[in-house]
Each structure stands twice: as structure tokens, then as C-alpha cells.
Amino acid sequence: MNDISTWDIVRNLFDGAVWTLALSLTAFVFGGLAGLAILFARIAKHALPRRLALGYIEIFQGTPLLMQLFIIFFGGSLIGLEISPWIAAAIGLTLFTSAYLAEIWRGCVEAIPKGQWEASASLALSRFEQMRHVILPQALRIAIAPTVGFSVQVVKGTAVASIIGFVELTKTGSMLANATYQPFLVFGFVALGYFALCYPLSAYARTLERNLHGARSH
Amino acid sequence: MALVRIDALHKHFGSNHVLKGIDLDIEEGQVIALIGRSGSGKSTLLRTINGLESFDEGCIEVDGERIHPHETDLRALRQKVGMVFQQFNLFPHLSAGQNVMLATRIVRKMPEAEARELAKAMLLKVGLQDKFDAFPDQLSGGQQQRVAIARALAMQPRVLLCDEITSALDPELVNEVLAVVKDLAAEGMTLIMVTHEMRFAREVGDKLVFMYQGRVHETGDPRDVFANPQTPELAAFIGAIQ
């Protein structure tokens, strides 16, 4: 197969990487929104939403992402829903991301001293207003670094979508490896592709963490 | 009629019976000094008055706003009761002025400009009119506590609860905070203070409430009570702190 040049490999992998990026962003944006909702349930005053949220988090943290994708993808067609690999991957990664982010953010909310809750409660703020104006602005500051750090896990997690046939970076890589018989070269490029996506994120997370530690509180 | 009425109040922390039937009436404009050993229930009692602690039996009424055991909707009560804490608990992400404005903006729905004017007036009252834009970590402990007082006052409470508000301060900063409280008392603000400042309690207090093992053990005019305690427990307490 000498008609596939290294340039062709790189170009095709680049196209695959665009889909990896698209899937990561989708999972991160929707997972973030869903994660915020789960966070509210997780720290609710009533036991029922708290338990439901905890159950949700434990299911997604306690099973492999690959199984979650299989269940959505094959389970969908079992009940007669034609789910494309893209939709299945987007849903699966969104759920996965929401569970982890909710748990990361819960830790950040719980790191805010109890006195902040008491002071805002004694000013007659409702629980939602306390969250909105007092707790979340402070929790957000400490949440940024671990959240950006977790985004690296999401980018790498998108690789499992290749198994249900979604053509992103890894899937493009395996197709090219089959066509060229040069798996080492191709997967070397694939790894470089992931590194190029992830390294800026982890470097940014590190910078944020450093700035936070040396920073004043505003 | 009393501004604050506490009726047969009981509270348990698990198997620990911390408030064993508290009855207390507080008139408008009174300054109450709550004293007692740690563990006597004085802080718990104070915190039940604005619902930071729940209770199991009895009733609390502040200015006609009645709360019963395990009440969950406390917003109406809390608009009548302000609180100042030992650890100040200012919101660190907001400036002093924004700390004072926050609740009037959100809870009272006051327009921005009006809330700002009110916050300035409250900061002026505690002598910090030039610190509107300072953040809490740029202020001394005494200044932070004065901002916390201004923040509570901005909601125009009928009664102000003070939970050991000078205990976390360096000794040289205590007086500036007590001076503010003294001014409030002179203006007729109803104050309920848990305090270890006995000299202050004697000077400013109208009524002293000595708590012992979850009960109101002895009450009276601070000057009389200090000079002539009626129970051996209060005599021992006064002896221990002097």
C-alpha cells in the first residue's frame, strides 16, 4: 500500500482529531451542565435527591465507560431506537463527565467553611441564593484547576468511542494501520495527537493551581 | 409584650439534653448578656433564636414571628433577627461594601443605588466609611467584625444576636468592637450577647442570664448579680473568671 503517504496519514488523523475534539467539547459542555444539576441534588436538604444523585454518581464511577457506551448503543437498538455512534458516544461521555464533575464540585462546595453558610442563612438568604451568591463563587475558584485537570480524562476517554464505530482519532488510526501495515508509525502519530490535545490542558491546570496557591482571595 | 419570647424550649444533641426547658422574655431595647461555662447551652440557645439550631420542644417568638420545633421556613424570622459571629464570617470574595449590600439587594430587593447608600451609612455607623471597597483580607480582625455588624444592621433587624464577637480578636482590637456595640445599645437596639467580657456586661447589660447545665440558672440586673450572686454555681463562675 505505497499509495498512502505519511502526509495522507497525518491529514486523515487530523480529521479524526477534529471529531475527538468535538466529542470532548460536547461531553464537557453538556456534562458540565448536567453535573451542576446533579451537584445541587447531591447537596440538597432532602435525603431523596441526595440518594438519587449518589446512586447516579456511583453507577457511572463504578462501571467502565466502555460498558456504558455498549449499553447505550446496543440497548438503544434493542428497544428500537436507531442511535448513531456519534449520538451514543456523546450521550455516554456526557453522563460519564457529569458524574465525575458533580463529585469534584461537591468536594469544592464542601471545602467552603460552614460559617459562610451560617452567615448567609442568618441574612435570610434562601438556600439557592446562598449557593448562587456566596458558596458557588468561592467554590468556583477552587474548582477551576481540578475541573480543567479532569477535562484531560474526558479527551482520553473519547478513545473508547472508537469501539462502537465512531470515527475519531483512535478509530481513524486503526483504519489507517490496517490499510498501511504501519501500526507503529500510525499509532505513534495518534499518541502525539492526544498529547497535543491534552498537554495544553494539563499545563493550564497546573498554572491555575499554582496561581491559586499564591493568590490573594479575590 | 416582650419582643422575644422563649417558651419551654428543649433541645437534644443525640442523647445529650442541651437545653432543658428555657423560658426567657426579652423586652424591646434590652441588652441581654448570656454567660456561663462552655457547654452550658448559651451559644446553642442563641443560635436557636434565628434558627441556626433546631429545637425539639417549645416555641420561640420574635416580634410576632412564631417558630415551632423543626421549622424549615425561617426566612421571615431571619429578617427580624441579625447575627454576628465569633469568626466574623465575612464573604471573602466580596468587598466590605458588597458584604453589607448583599442581603438588602437579594432579600429586600432594594435597588442598587439605594442599597449602596444604605451600606455606606451602615459602614459610617461602625466607623469604616472609607473601607467600602476594601476586601476582608485587607482589614484587621476588629475592622472585619465591625463590617459584620454593619452587614447585620443593614437588614434592619429588630434584635441582634452576638455570639462571642470579641473572642477571636487580639486584645487591642476588642475595644473598637465593644464601642460599636455600646453605641447600638445606647440607640435602643435589642441585643442578646453571649460574652466573656464581664466588665462590658456589667456596664452595658440590662439583664444578665447565667446558664448552667442547659437551664437558666440565675437572672438579674448585672450590677446586683455580680455583687451578690444568689446561687453557689454563679458565685463559683464569677470567682473563676475574675
Interface residues (C-beta under 8 A of the other chain):
Chain A: K45 P113 G115 Q116 E118 A119 S120 A121 S122 L123 A124 L125 S126 E129 H133 V134 P137 Q138 R141 R216 S217 H218
Chain B: N50 G51 L52 T72 L74 R75 R78 Q79 V81 G82 M83 F85 Q87 N89 L90 F91 P92 H93 L102 A103 I106 V107 F135 P136 D137 A148 R151 A152 M155
